[in-house]
Amino acid sequence: MDLSFLVIQALNGLSSASSLFIAACGLTLVFGVTRIVNFAHGSLYMIGAYTAATLVPNLLEWSYGPVPFWLGILISALIVGLLGVVMEVLLLRRIYGAPELFQLLATFGVVLVVQDLVVQIFGPQDILGPRAPGLRAPVEILGRRFPSYELVLIAAGPLVLGFVWFILKRTRFGVLVRAATQDREMVAALGVNQALLFTGTLFLGAFLAGLGGALQVPRVAANNGMDLSIIAECFVVTVVGGMGSVPGAFLAALIIGQLQAFGILLFPKITLVVVFLLMAITLAIRPNGLFGRPEHFSGAHAIGIASHAPGRFNAIAVSALLVVLAALPLVADEYFLKVATEILILALFAFSLQLLIGVGGLVSFGHAAFFGLGAYGAALGVKWLGASMEGALPLAPLLAALGAMAVGALVVRLSGIYLAMMTLAAAQILYAVAFQWVEVTGGDNGLVGIWPSTWAAPRSVYYLVTLALTAGTMLLLKRIIDAPFGYALRAMRDSQARAEAIGLEPRTHRWLAFTLAGAAAGLAGGLYAFSRGSVDPTLLGIPTSVDALTMLLLGGIQTITGPIAGAAVLHTLRDQIMPLTAFWRLFLGLSIIGMVLIFPRGLIGTLRYWRQA
């Protein structure tokens, strides 16, 4: 590699870093002030790209030149900023009092809604925007050509950094933003209008997201996959830099840009996970990111769940429910039994996450790692060991438990969003391994032919097997939650300092919780593999983890029937809506948002609250 090639690669890395920082900076500001993990930030980025790709050509037809082009970019960003205000006023402001994870779920509903609206408004085809006037010809650097617009993007990052620095350091609004980032409760106690502060912060964050998307128009076609492709990297930048730290986000974006530019040359097989490897290494060394401050969460602040002893377990009601479910094959057809089997499996998957979040206060964004490991454990037992279902299924919780032990050892010293993002990094790394290790996992084609034994092949029999294993595992987890171990987890969730003062070992208990939850999720994954007949890397992906969170939150945290209700509702919505309309994302997203607004504690949790009120 000659010097000119290295320089060009470094410039490409700087251009990517600058673009990534502009988008991630808004997410950093929003989380720092509101503590909302805004999944819809990527959607705002996408809207900015589509708006600019549509608006800028019209302005150039009216008057060609650099002024209309850059004016169109700015107007697009302002439009997205106003949309951020609309989202805050109509949705987020109504649920600030709800647990913060429900706010995350609401923004995920917004993602689904925007995906369908973008297609309806702008069409299903990608839209390629015009090139920037005066920046069409490349420039020559050390004998090699380099796009001139990329140089503008390189300069845009520091300009945005300076703009944000000026706002934060030289304006009253910036002072309030910095104060809220350090201590939001104290800012409220001083009489600051938090509603207005949050609205202003959402406008600024959305404006930067829209600006980041609009600036991509001359180099990347606007497409309806931009939201999910950018949001994961924005999360990584925000976490690596330190939550709420704008300089940290800038430095993290620079590091990621150079890693992507040169990593593809040196280690082409790790390009899928290079950003997540960076995040994992950074958090292992600096648990609060490069410039982040330690965050001390109480149970209510971190996840909004009150600390209380569970209610009396109603054995009669549960027994009656099990009898009804066991009798289902007598009246249900094959299709209904298939749906019921999947609901049971997903309920166990969600309930395993409940042990971490609802009891231990350990928010996991990567719980799909254990579900996928369990599925692959069972599938590899069939394919590589030639085992029957009876021999392969125990490998599912075993492999998942081993994976959970390894992940738990890394994350138990972290807290809050840092812990959640570390679990996400672990899941993405496992996803990349499953995707690229074709010789063992089958790559993106997966493994097929994973069927139950002959005696369990009838749908009714496999349903009963699934019911027995799912119910038994959930009852075992319920006993663990009600045991002293479960009370210890709740104590550490509510006040780690007090728990340590009475002799509890938080890291040991949390590590065991991860292991138990991972094993239960792995069993669900193994059952899913035999029910479906195949496995593939998507079982380890981010959407699978989001499904687990959605089911748990929709049903209600810390309720024995919550995960079952959440799994049934989510699966039914998808099963009934997807076949009926091409706009299933729109209706599913609106349904999720509606349930969050009406049932801020989840379906079962809210009904219980109404009954006790």
N, C-alpha and C positions, 0 to 999 in steps of 0.2 A: 504493500500500500504506500503510495507516494504522499507527499505532504498536501498536495492540492486536493486529493480525494478525502483525506482526513479533515481538512478545513471545510469542505462542502458538507460532509457528514455532520460535522459539529454545527454548522449553520442550519442544517435541516433539523437537528435536535433543538436548537434554540427557537426555531420557528414553531415547532410542535409544543415546546415548553411554554412559549408566550401565549399561544392559543388556549392551552390547557389552563394556564393560570387565570386568564380572564374569566373563563367559565367557572373555575373552582373558587375564585375569590368571593363571588356572590354567595356560594354555599357556605363558605367559612364565616362570613358576616352573619348570615341568617342563623346558623347554629349557635354562634357565639352569643347572640342576644336572646333568641327565642328558645333555644335548646330543641328545636324541631329538626329531625333528620328528614329533610325535604326530598322525598323520592321524585317529586314533580319537577325538580330543578332541571333535569335532563329534558323534560317536556318543554320547558320555557326556552331552553337552548334550541330545540328543534323548531319551535314556533318562530324564533328569531331568524333562523335560516330560511324557512319558507316565506316569511314576510318579506325579507330582503330580496329573495329570488323573484318575488312577484312585483314588489314595489319599485326596486331600482331600475329594471328595464323600462317601466313606464316613465319614470323621471328622466331617463336618458333619451327617450324619444321626444320628450318635451324640450330638453336642452342638453345636448351632449357635452360632457366635460367632467372634470374631477369633482366640481362642487355638487352637482346633482347626485353623483355616485355616493359621496361621503355623507351627504344630507340624507339619502335614502337609508344608509346604514344606521345613522343616528336615530332617524324616525322609527325604524324597525325596533331598535333597542328600547326606545321610549314606549312604544306600543306594548312590548312585552312587559316593561316595568309596570304599566297600568294594569295589565292582566294579573300581575303578581299582587297588586293592591286589591283587585276584585276577589282573587282567591283568598286573601287574608281576611277581607271584610265579610264575605259571604260564608266562608267555611271555617278557616282556622280560628277566627275570633270567637266562634261559637263553641269551640271545644278546647280552649286554653285550660279550662278547669279539669278536663278529662286526663287520664293517664297519658303520658307522652307517647307511648307506643300506639295509642289509638290515633294520635295526630299523624304518626307515621303511616298508619293504615289508611287514613283519609287521603293523604297525599298519593298513596299507591292507587287509590280509586281515581284520583285526578289523572294519573298516568294513563289508565285504561280509557278514560273518557276522551282525553286529548288524542290518543292514537287513532280513534275512529273519526273524531271531528276533523283532524288534519286531512285524512283521506277524503272526507266529504267536501271540504272547502277547497283544497288545493289539488285533489285528484290523486289517483294511485301511482302515477308515474313520477319518477325522480325529476326534479327541476334543476337544471344547471343555470346558474346566474351568469351575468355578463362579466367579462374581465374588467379590471379597474382601468379607466382611461389614463393613459400616460404610463402605465406599468405593464404593458403587454410584452415588450421586448425584454429578453433576459439580459443580465449583466455578466460580464466576464470576470472571474476571480481566479487568479493563478492559472489561467489557461483553460478553465472550465466554466461552462455556462451555469448560471443560477437564476431562478425566477426572481424578478425584481419585486413582485408582490410579497414574496417570502421575507424580504428585507423589511418591508413595511410592518409585517406581522411581528418580526423580531423587535422592532421599535415600539410596537403597540403595547407589549407587556409592561415594560418599564414606565410607559406613559400612564397606563391604568394604575400601576402601583403608586406612582406619584399623585395621581388624582385621588385615590382612596386615602393615601397618607394625609393629604391636605384636608380632606373631609374629617378624618378621625382626629387630627391634631389641632386644626385651626377653626373648627366650627363647634357650636354648642351641641348640635346633633351628634357630632363625632365624640365629644366628651361623654355624652349619655350612652352612646353605643359602647365605648370602652368600659364605662362603669358597669353597664348591664352585663358585659362579657365576664367581668370579674365577680360581680355579686348582684344578681338580678333582684333578689329579695330586698336588699338594702336600697336599691334604686326605687323600688315601689314604696318602701317605708318613708322615703324622703318626699313623697308626693308627686313623683314624675308620672305623667300620663303614659302608662305602659301601652295602651291601645294605640296611641299616636306614634309612639316609639317603634312598636312592632310593625305598624303599617309602613312607616318610613324605611325601616330596615328591609322589609319584603320588597318594597319598590326598588331600592338600591340593588339588592341581590338579584331580583328578576331582570333589572336593567342590564346588569353585567352578564347574566346568562344569555339574554337576547343579543347583546353586543358580541359575545363570543360566537354565537351561532351565525349572526349576520356577517361577521368577518370571514366566515368559511365559504361564503357563496362563490367567490371567484375561483376557488381551488377544489371544492367538493360539492357535488350535487346534493341539494336538499332531498332527504329521503326519510321515510317513516320509521327507520331503525336508528336514527341519530340519537334519540333520547336514551335508550338503554346502553348504547355504545359509549356515551360520554359520562353517564352518571357514575359508573363504577370507578373510572379513573378520577373523577372529581372527588369522590369519597376518599380515595387513597391519598390524593394530594392534601386534602383537608386534615386527614388523620396523621399523616407523616409529618406535616408541618406543625401540627399542634392545633387542636380545636380552637377556633377563634383568632388564630394568629395569621395575619395577612402576610408579614414577611416570611413566616414559616411556610405558608402556601407557595410563595414565590420561589423559595429555595427548593422546596420539594418538587415543584414543576420543572425547574431546571435540571435537577438530578434525574427525574423520570424521562425527560426529553432526551438527554444524552444516553441514558441506558437503552432507550428504544432505538436510538440512531445507531449505536455501536453494538448493542446486544444482538441484533439480528445478523450481524456479520460474524461475531465471535461464537455465539451460542444460539443458533437459529431455532432450536427446539424449545427454548424457554421463553420465546417471545409472547406466548399466550399468558404467561404468569409473571413476567419480569416485574411488573408494578406491584403485584401482590407479594412477591418474594422480598422486594424492597420494604414494603410495609411490615412484613413479619420480622425481618431483621431489625428494622428501626425500633419497633415496639419491644422486641426482646432486649434491646440495649437501653432504650429510653422509653419507658412505659407511657409517657405523656406526649410523645412526638418530639420533634426537634426543638420547638419553642413553646410547647404547651405547658399549662399549669396543672398541678394535681387537682383532680376533681373529687370532692367528697360528696357522695350521694347517700341520702337516706332512702328508705324504701319508697316513700311517697314521691320524693323528688325524682328518683331514677326511673321508676316505672309506674308510679301512681297507685300502688297496691297497699292497702292498709294492713298493718301487722296485727293479726288476731288468730286465735285458735280456731281450727276448723269446726264446723257444726257436727252434730251427731250423725253418724253414717246410718242411713235408713236402709237396713238390711231387707226389709219386706219389699220396699219399692224396687230395689235393685234385683231382688229375686224374681219379682213379677216381670220386670223388664227382660231379664234373661230368659224366662219361660216364653214370653211373647216372641223374642228373637229366635229362640230355638225352634219354635213352631212355624216359623216363616216358610220353610220349604214345603209345608203342607198346602199352602195357598198361593205361593208366588211362582211366577214363571221363571225361565232361565235368565232372561234379561234383568228382571228385578233382582234376582239373587246375585247377579254379577255386580250390579250397582251397590247392593247392600254389602257385598264382600269388600268392595273398594272403600266404602264409607267406614267400615270397621277398621280397615288397615290404616286409613288416613287419620281416623280418630286416635288410634294408638300412637301414630307418628306425632300428632299434635299434643297428646297427653304426655309423651316423653319430654317434649319441650316445656310443658307446664312445670315439671320438676325443677328445671333450671330457672325459668323466668318467674313464675308465680310464687315459688317457694324460696329459691335461692337468690332471686334478684339478678341472675346472670343472663343478660340479654345476648342471645346468639343469633347472628345473621347467617350462619353457615351450618345450620342443623341438617341440611341436606347431605352433608359429608357422611354422617353416620347412617342415614337412610340409604344412600347410594352404596356405601361400603357393605351394608348388610345384603343389598340386592346382588352385588358382585360376588360376595362371599358364597351365597347360595348358588349362583350361576356357575362360578368357577368350580365349586364342588361337583356339580353335575358334569361340566364339560371336561375338566382336567383330571378329576379323581374318579369319574364314572360312578359317583354315588347316587343313590336314589333320593327322593325327597326327604325321607326320614334321616338319611345320613348327611345331606347337604344343608338342610334348614338350620341345624344347630351352629353351622359355620357362620351364619348371618349375624347373630348377636355376638359371637366370639370375635369375628374380625372387626365389627363396629366398636365393640368394647375396647379392643386394643388400640384402634384409631382414636377413640375418645380419651383413653388414658394418655396418649401422646399429645393430643391437642390440649387436653386439660392441664397437663404439666406446664405448657407454655402460657396459658391464658389466665391461670388462677391468680396471678399477682397483678393482673390488670383490672380495671373497673370501667363501668359506663360504656361509652361509645368505643373506647379503645379495645375493650374486651370483645365487643360485638364485631368490630372490624377485623380483629385477629382471627376470630372463627370464620369470617367470610374469606379471609386470605387462605386459611387451611382448606376450605371447601373448594376454592378456585384452583389451588395447587393440585388437589386430588382430581378435580375435573380435567385438568390438563394432562395428568398422568393417564387417566382412563381414555382420553381422546387420542393421545399419541402413542401409547403402548399397544400398538395394533396386534402384535404377536400374541399377547395374553388377553386383552380386553376386547379385541375386535375393532378398536377405534370407534369412529363415529357410526359404524354399522352395528356395533354392539354384539351381544351374544344372543342367539335364538335357540328355540327348542328346549326351554326350561319349563318342563311341564310336570305336574304332580304325578305321583305313583298311580298305577292303574286303579287301585281301590279308592283313591281320593280324586280321580279324574272327573266323576260326575259333579256338576256345579253345586248340587245340593250338599254333597258330602264335603266338598272343599269349603263351602260356606260354613258348615258346622265346625270344621277344623279351625278355620279362621276365627270364628266366634269364640271357641274354647280358648285358643291361645291369646287372643286379644283381651278377652274378659279376665282371664287369669293374670295376665301381665299388668293390666290396669288396676286390678284389685291388690296385687302385690305392691305396685307403686303407691297406691293409696295407703296401704299399711305403713310403708316407709315414710310417707309424708306425715302421718299421724304419730310416728314413733319419735323418740327423743332426737334421733338424727334429723328428722324434719323440723322439729322445733329449733334445733341448733342452727339449721340453715336459715330459718326465718329470723332468728336473733342476729345473725351476722349480716343478713340483708338489711335490717332496720338500723343497726348500729354496730359496725365492726369493732370499734374501740371498746364498747361495753362487753361485747362477746369475748374479745381477747382478755379483758380484765378479769373475767370469771373463769379463765382457763381453757377456752375453746381454741381450736386450731383452724382458722378460716381456710387456709390453703388446702389442708388435708380434706376437710369436709367438702369443699367445692370440687376438688379433684375427684372424690368419690361420687359426687352428684353428676359430674360430667360422664363418668364411667357408666353409672346406672342408666342415665338418660340415653347415652350412646347405644348401649346394649338393647334397650327397648326400641329405639328408633331402627336399629339394625334388624331386629326381629320383624318389624313392620316392613322394612325393605325386602327381606327374604320372602315374606308372604306375598308381597306385591309382585316379585319376580315370578313366582309360580302361578299367580293369578293371571298375569299378563303373558307369560310364556317367553319373555325376552327382557333384556336390560340394555341400557345405553348410557352414555355420559350425561344426558340431560337430567338423570336422576340425582346427579351431584351439583346441578347448576343453581344459579341464583333464584330462578323462578320457583324451584321446588322449596327452597328455604322460605321464600316469601309466602308460599302456600301454607306452610306450617304456621307461620306467624299469623296469617289471615284467619285460619281456622280457629286458632287458640283465642285470638282477640274477639272474633265475631261471637264465639260461644260464651266466653267469659273466663277470665283467669281465676284460679283457685276454686273452681267448682267441678265436682266429679263428672257432671254431665256436660260441662261447657265444651270440651273438645269434640264430644260426640255430636252435639248440636251444631257446632261450627263446621265440622266436616260434612254433616248432612246438608246444611244450608248451602255451603260453597259448592259442593258436588252437585246438588240439585239445580242450583242456578246455572251452572255450566252445562249440565246435562239437558236442561229444558230450554235454555236460551240459545246455545250454539247451533242446534239443528234448525231453529225457527227463523233466524235472521242473520244477515251478514254483519250486523252491528252488535254482536254479542259483547264486545269489549265495552261499548258505550253503556249498554244496559247493566252489565256486571259492575262496571265502575260506579254508575249511579246507585246501584243497589248497595254497594259497599259504603258509599258516602252516606246514603240515607240511613243505613243501619247504625253507622257511627254517630250520626246526629241524634237519632231516636233512642238508641241503646248505647250510651257512652261507656257503660260498664260491660258490654257484651250482652248477648241475648239473655242467657240464664242469669248473669250477674245483675242486670237491670231489673228483671222480673223479681228476683229475690229482694232487691232494694225497694221496689214498689210495695212488695208484700210486707216488708218490715216497717215501712214508713207510716 
